[in-house]
């Protein structure tokens, strides 16, 4: 009798594990990533997102600054590419942990941005020299969303 209970518990746990895995695969997000046609680091960031379960379509454009402004990202907070994921905008080389947090928490913001092209950030070469400050953007002034 004891073996049957242990076997049933193991099956339940393993079954839950399979369900959770399948659920996480089901929520893989589609990403439209807009970038300057000549930018290679943006392609590396797209690959980084793909390696982390996202489906990414890269769309070259010369209108990145205007698109970023329209998305609510002030000029001095813009990254080098612009991604649209779910109902959010992600600007720059934002680490996937922050992207996943954004998608799971669903905050009332337009999106997040990692300004510039920090060395060692996802998709960028070089060594990380300091924590990355990722900002939330919305209708007001950008505020710190995460520090990684």
C-alpha positions in Angstrom: 0.0 0.0 0.0 2.8 2.4 0.9 4.5 1.8 -2.5 1.2 2.7 -4.3 0.9 6.0 -2.4 4.6 6.9 -3.2 4.1 6.0 -6.8 0.9 8.0 -7.0 2.6 11.0 -5.4 5.6 10.7 -7.8 3.3 10.5 -10.8 1.4 13.6 -9.6 4.6 15.6 -9.1 6.0 14.5 -12.4 2.7 15.2 -14.1 2.7 18.7 -12.6 6.3 19.2 -13.8 5.3 18.3 -17.4 2.3 20.6 -17.2 4.3 23.5 -15.9 6.9 22.9 -18.7 4.2 22.8 -21.3 2.5 25.9 -19.9 5.8 27.8 -20.0 6.3 26.9 -23.6 2.8 28.0 -24.4 3.5 31.5 -23.2 6.5 32.0 -25.4 6.0 35.5 -26.7 6.3 36.8 -30.2 8.7 39.8 -30.6 8.9 42.4 -33.4 12.3 44.0 -33.1 13.0 47.2 -35.0 16.7 48.1 -35.6 19.0 50.2 -37.8 19.8 48.1 -40.9 23.5 48.2 -40.2 23.4 47.3 -36.5 24.9 43.9 -35.7 24.5 44.0 -31.9 20.7 44.2 -32.4 20.9 40.9 -34.3 22.8 39.5 -31.3 20.1 40.7 -29.0 17.4 39.0 -31.2 19.4 35.8 -31.0 19.6 36.2 -27.2 15.8 36.5 -27.0 15.4 33.4 -29.2 17.8 31.5 -26.9 15.4 32.4 -24.1 12.3 31.1 -25.8 11.0 34.1 -27.7 10.0 34.1 -31.4 11.7 37.2 -32.9 11.1 38.9 -36.2 13.7 41.5 -37.0 12.6 44.5 -39.0 15.2 47.0 -40.3 14.2 50.6 -40.2 15.7 54.1 -40.5 12.8 55.5 -38.3 14.0 54.1 -34.9 14.2 57.5 -33.1 10.7 58.5 -34.2 9.3 55.1 -33.4 10.9 55.2 -29.9 9.4 58.7 -29.3 6.0 57.5 -30.4 6.3 54.5 -28.1 6.9 56.9 -25.2 10.6 56.7 -24.8 12.3 60.1 -24.2 15.4 60.7 -26.5 17.9 60.4 -23.6 16.4 57.1 -22.5 16.4 55.3 -25.9 18.3 52.1 -26.6 19.7 51.0 -29.9 16.7 48.9 -31.0 13.0 48.8 -30.2 11.1 45.6 -29.5 7.3 45.1 -29.1 6.4 42.2 -26.9 2.8 41.6 -25.8 1.4 45.1 -25.1 4.8 46.4 -24.1 7.8 48.2 -25.7 11.3 47.0 -24.8 14.1 49.4 -25.8 17.7 48.4 -25.8 19.6 45.5 -24.5 17.3 44.7 -21.6 18.2 41.4 -19.8 15.6 38.6 -20.2 14.9 38.4 -16.5 13.5 42.0 -16.6 11.6 41.2 -19.8 10.0 38.1 -18.1 9.2 40.2 -15.0 7.5 42.8 -17.1 5.4 40.1 -18.9 4.5 38.3 -15.7 3.7 41.4 -13.5 1.8 43.3 -16.2 2.5 46.8 -14.7 0.5 49.8 -15.9 3.4 51.2 -18.0 4.3 51.4 -21.7 7.4 49.4 -21.3 11.1 49.3 -20.2 14.3 50.7 -21.6 18.0 50.2 -21.0 19.4 53.4 -22.5 22.4 53.4 -24.8 24.5 50.3 -25.6 26.1 49.2 -22.3 29.1 46.9 -22.6 28.4 43.4 -21.4 24.6 43.7 -21.7 22.8 41.0 -23.6 23.9 41.1 -27.3 26.8 43.5 -26.6 30.4 42.5 -26.4 32.8 43.4 -23.6 32.6 43.0 -19.9 29.9 44.3 -17.7 31.5 47.1 -15.6 28.5 48.2 -13.5 24.9 47.2 -12.8 22.4 47.9 -15.6 19.6 50.4 -14.7 16.5 49.6 -16.6 13.8 52.3 -16.6 10.0 52.0 -16.8 8.4 54.3 -19.3 4.9 55.6 -19.3 3.1 58.9 -19.4 5.4 60.6 -16.9 9.1 60.8 -16.3 10.9 57.4 -16.6 11.5 55.7 -13.2 13.8 52.8 -12.2 12.2 49.5 -12.9 15.1 47.1 -12.2 18.8 47.1 -11.6 20.7 44.1 -12.8 
